[in-house]
């Protein structure tokens, strides 16, 4: 709620209590005015700087004219693109009760084929986390509440669909009057920190939240924690007669105690109502191991004391903040997976920003590894990263690999494309001798490296000019033709296939095209890409020829109308006239199109025009070189 003076906004004069107005839910576009402020009638007069009508358009400007300002707002899941359905919280960088400043990064989210950082809109305190790490919600869904430390956030929590602690306590009172046991259970469920989805899931599965170990922010219980506890409950029931079960412990703690041979009755619990958690068991096992080592190696208690002190120092050292680290979200995620402290990584990106390549280089332990990383990525750009993890033995195995966020999105989008679009693929072969010659000549003549792909993009752009119905999207039963040739070029990265956009191919010179395509591709390989890099394409090219593939049926990238597959160049014996034969380089193409929008004859004509340009690319190359 923001309390402002109204009359002096227009006149620059002194404001009286009659001019006070309350403004609520103020955002970047202004606020809604309410006329109830009786409690401020005794406020003294103060001059307010003049403000022209219509200029209350942002919180920063607005605060200059605030008499008394209390900040409280819901942090909502941003919409990263038109095709975004849900977003998942990857990591919270602040905890409940921490101060946040305007523009500071407070969380990382993942959606579609990219990750992004969420920033605080205004200064305040992170009062409540509503969406735990690993949980998802639709764009605009509540993630957290930021407010002043002493602000009443009940109204904001109600807006987010979350009850305040007081409201939860009141709702639990009727249950408490029915029976002492019922009141105790209700109080237990209320006191445990858990996400709304986790609480609903606990009610569905009959799980006592007090026995569930939370893996979310500040130990909050997530929906997956509840489901894991329910899954373990049946196996835990079989050992209910054992002495260990007399100890209050989470299912994960009991299983971990069995694995580490730890007696639960000797472990001090730190969970809800002193329940033993998995972390307590591991800490007890580690303490026991250190004690055994100290007893064997030390002649006195001095060595044990030194070990304890060094362990404590090592445990507290990472918690010392070293300032904000600028790193791509995907680089942060990779650092967590590889166990790398991102603060210790030297960034090679713009402004020292840390990329995925920097994180991988850090695991190699030296500058040579970092220097060789880009070359290694370029050499293996078309190869799958699966099975390349360090120390992973080759060969088949029995293993369950849950799909990552990106892989899940690929599965959903391509599955929807296959179910919705009427896929038809046509194939055509062309002579590649002049294509290769043109690529070699332009590569030698121009400053940036020019590849066969760049020449193919020039030929594709000319073909789209001749067949504009293919440079289009199909949405809501409308065939949208696009003027600009914004071509997606598929890139195989570690987590899956992405298709960053090379915009305005039709307006670029060949040198600018080669440079821009290389820059877009490198950004995709390093993981330093954004949702803007993946959005707005009008046509897609996928080149599996670099992997030796001679023919395939590419899947349309929705909502586009078509996709061109580029196959391998290979030598073939062809007729040379007068009964003679010759060996020439040949290349084939696979065009998949949506038969709902264009017909097979249209696709055949498209391929015919494209092959003509491929077999005689010189006029296009000369024209593009002179742009």
Residue pairs with C-beta under 8 A, 6 or more apart in sequence:
1 22
1 23
1 24
1 70
1 72
2 22
2 23
2 24
2 26
2 31
2 62
2 66
2 69
2 70
3 20
3 21
3 22
3 23
3 37
3 40
3 66
3 67
3 68
3 69
4 20
4 21
4 23
4 62
4 65
4 66
4 67
5 15
5 19
5 20
5 21
5 48
5 65
5 67
6 15
6 19
6 20
6 21
7 13
7 15
7 16
7 19
8 14
8 15
8 19
8 47
8 48
8 49
8 50
9 48
9 50
9 51
9 53
9 56
9 65
10 50
10 51
10 53
11 50
12 48
12 49
12 50
13 47
14 45
14 46
14 47
14 48
15 45
15 46
15 47
15 48
16 45
17 40
17 41
17 42
17 43
20 37
20 40
20 43
20 67
21 33
21 34
21 35
21 37
22 33
22 34
22 35
22 36
22 37
23 31
23 32
23 33
23 34
24 31
24 32
24 34
25 31
25 32
26 59
26 62
27 59
28 57
28 58
28 59
29 57
30 56
30 57
31 56
31 62
40 68
43 67
46 67
48 65
48 67
49 64
49 65
51 65
55 61
56 62
56 65
59 121
59 122
63 69
70 147
70 148
70 151
71 122
71 123
71 124
71 146
71 147
71 148
71 151
72 124
72 145
72 146
72 147
72 148
72 151
72 152
72 153
72 155
72 156
73 121
73 122
73 124
73 145
73 146
73 147
73 156
74 142
74 143
74 144
74 145
74 156
74 159
74 160
75 106
75 107
75 118
75 120
75 121
75 142
75 143
75 144
75 145
75 146
76 139
76 140
76 141
76 142
76 143
77 87
77 109
77 131
77 137
77 138
77 139
77 140
77 141
77 142
77 143
78 87
78 109
78 116
78 118
78 139
79 139
79 140
80 87
80 111
80 112
80 114
80 116
80 139
80 531
81 111
81 112
81 531
81 534
81 535
82 535
83 112
83 413
83 535
83 558
84 111
84 112
84 139
84 531
85 138
85 412
86 111
86 136
86 137
86 138
86 139
87 109
87 110
87 111
87 136
87 137
87 138
87 139
87 141
88 109
88 110
88 111
88 134
88 135
88 136
88 405
89 107
89 108
89 109
89 131
89 132
89 133
89 134
89 135
89 136
89 143
90 107
90 108
90 109
90 110
90 115
90 133
90 329
90 332
90 333
90 405
91 107
91 108
91 133
91 332
91 333
91 336
92 106
92 107
92 129
92 133
92 217
93 105
93 106
93 107
93 108
94 100
94 106
94 107
94 126
95 126
95 217
95 218
96 126
96 127
96 128
96 129
96 217
96 218
97 125
97 126
97 127
98 125
98 126
99 123
99 124
99 125
100 106
100 120
100 123
100 124
100 125
100 126
100 146
101 120
101 123
102 120
102 121
102 122
102 123
103 119
103 120
104 119
104 120
104 324
105 117
105 118
105 119
105 324
106 118
106 119
106 120
106 126
106 144
107 117
107 118
107 143
107 144
108 115
108 116
108 117
108 118
108 329
108 332
108 333
109 115
109 116
109 117
109 118
110 116
110 329
110 333
110 405
110 406
111 405
111 409
111 531
112 406
112 409
112 531
112 534
113 406
113 409
113 410
113 496
113 498
113 534
114 329
114 330
114 529
114 530
114 531
114 533
114 534
115 328
115 329
115 330
115 333
116 329
116 530
116 531
117 329
118 143
120 146
121 146
122 146
124 146
124 147
124 148
125 146
125 147
125 148
125 149
126 144
126 145
126 146
127 144
127 145
127 146
127 147
127 151
127 153
128 144
128 145
128 153
128 157
128 162
129 143
129 144
129 216
129 217
129 218
129 220
130 142
130 143
130 144
130 145
130 160
130 162
130 195
130 196
131 137
131 141
131 142
131 143
131 144
131 195
132 195
132 198
132 214
132 216
132 217
132 220
132 221
132 222
133 215
133 216
133 217
133 222
134 215
134 216
134 222
134 224
135 195
135 197
135 216
135 222
135 223
137 143
142 160
142 161
142 162
145 153
145 156
145 157
145 160
145 162
147 153
147 156
153 164
154 164
154 166
154 167
157 163
157 164
158 164
161 196
162 196
163 171
165 190
168 190
169 190
172 183
172 186
172 187
172 189
172 190
175 182
175 183
175 185
175 186
176 182
176 183
176 186
176 187
177 183
185 208
188 208
188 209
188 210
188 272
188 273
189 199
189 202
189 208
189 209
189 210
191 210
191 272
192 209
192 210
192 212
192 214
192 221
192 272
193 214
193 218
193 219
193 220
193 221
194 202
194 209
194 212
194 214
194 220
194 221
194 222
194 226
195 216
195 220
195 221
195 222
195 223
197 222
197 223
198 209
198 212
198 220
198 221
198 222
198 223
198 225
198 226
199 209
201 207
201 223
201 226
201 227
202 208
202 209
202 212
202 221
202 226
205 226
205 227
205 230
206 230
207 226
207 229
207 230
207 233
209 221
209 226
209 272
210 271
210 272
210 273
210 275
211 229
211 248
211 249
211 250
211 251
211 275
212 221
212 225
212 226
212 229
212 250
212 251
213 219
213 221
213 225
213 229
213 250
213 252
213 253
213 271
213 277
213 278
213 279
214 220
214 221
214 222
214 225
215 222
215 224
215 225
216 222
216 225
219 271
228 251
228 252
229 250
229 251
229 252
232 251
232 252
232 254
232 255
233 251
236 245
236 251
236 254
239 245
239 254
243 265
244 254
244 257
244 263
244 264
244 265
245 254
246 265
247 264
247 265
247 267
247 269
247 276
248 269
248 273
248 274
248 275
248 276
249 257
249 264
249 267
249 269
249 275
249 276
249 277
249 281
250 271
250 275
250 276
250 277
250 278
252 277
252 278
253 264
253 275
253 276
253 277
253 278
253 280
253 281
254 264
256 262
256 278
256 281
256 282
257 263
257 264
257 267
257 276
257 281
260 281
260 282
260 285
261 285
262 281
262 284
262 285
262 288
264 276
264 281
266 284
267 276
267 280
267 281
267 284
268 274
268 276
268 280
268 284
269 275
269 276
269 277
269 280
270 277
270 279
270 280
271 277
271 280
290 304
290 307
290 308
290 311
291 304
293 307
294 303
294 304
294 307
295 304
297 303
298 304
318 341
322 343
325 342
325 343
325 354
326 347
326 351
326 352
326 353
326 354
327 335
327 342
327 345
327 347
327 353
327 354
327 355
328 349
328 353
328 354
328 355
328 356
328 526
328 527
328 528
330 356
330 527
330 528
331 342
331 345
331 354
331 355
331 356
331 358
331 359
331 527
331 528
332 342
334 340
334 356
334 359
334 360
334 527
335 341
335 342
335 345
335 359
338 359
338 360
338 363
340 359
340 362
340 363
342 354
342 359
344 362
345 354
345 358
345 359
345 362
346 352
346 354
346 358
346 362
346 370
347 353
347 354
347 355
347 358
348 354
348 355
348 357
348 358
348 370
349 355
349 358
349 526
349 528
353 528
355 526
355 527
355 528
356 494
356 526
356 527
356 528
357 370
357 373
357 374
357 377
357 525
357 526
357 527
358 370
360 369
360 373
361 369
361 370
361 373
362 370
363 369
363 390
364 370
364 373
374 522
374 525
377 525
377 526
378 525
381 491
381 492
381 521
381 525
381 546
382 492
382 543
382 544
382 546
382 547
383 492
383 547
384 492
385 493
385 494
385 495
387 394
403 411
404 495
404 496
406 495
406 496
406 498
407 495
407 496
410 496
410 497
413 557
413 558
414 555
416 558
417 423
417 555
417 556
417 557
417 558
418 555
420 558
421 474
421 556
421 558
421 594
421 596
422 594
422 595
422 596
423 553
423 555
423 556
423 592
423 593
423 594
423 595
424 592
424 593
424 595
424 600
424 603
425 553
425 554
425 565
425 590
425 591
425 592
425 593
426 590
426 591
426 593
426 600
426 603
426 604
426 607
427 551
427 588
427 589
427 590
427 591
428 588
428 589
428 591
428 607
428 608
428 610
428 611
429 586
429 587
429 588
429 589
430 586
430 587
430 588
430 589
430 611
430 614
430 615
431 574
431 584
431 585
431 586
431 614
431 615
432 569
432 584
432 585
432 586
432 587
432 614
433 584
433 585
434 614
434 615
434 616
434 617
434 618
435 452
435 455
435 456
435 587
435 614
435 615
435 617
436 452
436 569
436 585
438 455
438 617
438 618
438 621
439 450
439 451
439 452
439 454
439 455
441 621
442 450
442 454
442 455
442 510
442 621
442 625
443 449
443 450
443 451
445 625
446 510
446 511
446 514
446 625
447 511
448 511
448 514
448 515
448 518
449 514
449 518
450 510
450 511
450 514
451 514
452 569
453 489
453 517
453 541
453 543
453 566
454 510
454 513
454 514
454 517
455 510
455 617
455 621
456 541
456 566
456 614
457 487
457 489
457 502
457 505
457 513
457 517
457 541
458 505
458 510
458 513
458 613
458 617
458 620
458 621
458 624
459 610
459 613
459 614
459 617
459 620
460 485
460 487
460 505
460 539
460 541
460 564
460 610
461 485
461 487
461 505
461 506
462 609
462 613
462 620
463 470
463 606
463 609
463 610
463 613
464 470
464 471
464 485
464 506
464 539
465 506
466 609
467 602
467 605
467 606
467 609
468 481
469 479
469 481
469 561
469 597
469 598
469 602
470 539
470 561
470 562
470 593
470 598
470 602
470 606
471 481
471 482
471 485
471 538
471 539
472 479
472 480
472 481
472 482
472 538
472 560
472 561
472 597
473 480
473 482
473 538
473 559
473 560
473 561
474 480
474 559
474 560
474 561
474 594
474 596
474 597
475 559
479 561
479 597
482 538
484 503
484 504
484 506
484 507
484 538
485 504
485 505
485 506
485 538
485 539
486 501
486 502
486 503
486 504
486 505
486 536
486 537
486 538
486 539
487 501
487 502
487 505
487 537
487 538
487 539
487 540
487 541
488 499
488 500
488 501
488 502
488 537
488 539
488 540
488 541
488 557
488 560
489 499
489 500
489 502
489 517
489 520
489 521
489 540
489 541
489 543
490 497
490 498
490 499
490 540
490 541
490 542
490 543
491 497
491 498
491 499
491 500
491 521
491 524
491 525
493 524
493 525
493 527
498 524
498 529
498 534
499 534
499 537
499 540
499 542
499 557
500 520
500 521
500 523
500 524
500 529
500 533
500 534
501 520
501 533
501 534
501 535
501 536
501 537
502 513
502 516
502 517
502 520
503 536
505 513
507 627
508 516
508 624
508 627
509 624
509 625
509 626
509 627
510 621
510 624
510 625
510 627
511 625
512 627
513 624
520 533
523 529
523 533
524 533
537 557
537 560
538 560
539 560
539 561
539 562
539 563
539 564
540 554
540 556
540 557
540 560
540 562
540 563
540 564
541 563
541 564
541 566
542 554
542 563
542 564
542 565
542 566
543 565
543 566
544 552
544 565
544 566
544 567
544 568
545 566
545 567
545 568
545 569
545 587
546 568
547 568
548 568
549 567
549 568
550 567
550 568
550 570
550 588
551 567
551 588
551 590
552 565
552 567
552 590
553 565
553 590
553 592
554 563
554 564
554 565
554 590
554 592
555 563
555 592
556 562
556 563
556 592
556 593
556 594
557 563
561 593
561 594
561 597
561 598
562 591
562 592
562 593
562 594
562 598
562 603
562 606
563 591
563 592
564 589
564 590
564 591
564 610
565 589
565 590
565 591
565 592
566 587
566 589
567 587
567 588
567 589
567 590
568 587
568 588
569 585
569 586
569 587
570 585
570 586
571 583
571 584
571 585
571 586
572 583
572 584
572 585
572 586
573 581
573 582
573 583
574 581
574 582
574 583
574 584
574 586
575 581
575 582
576 582
587 614
589 607
589 610
589 611
591 603
591 606
591 607
593 602
593 603
613 620
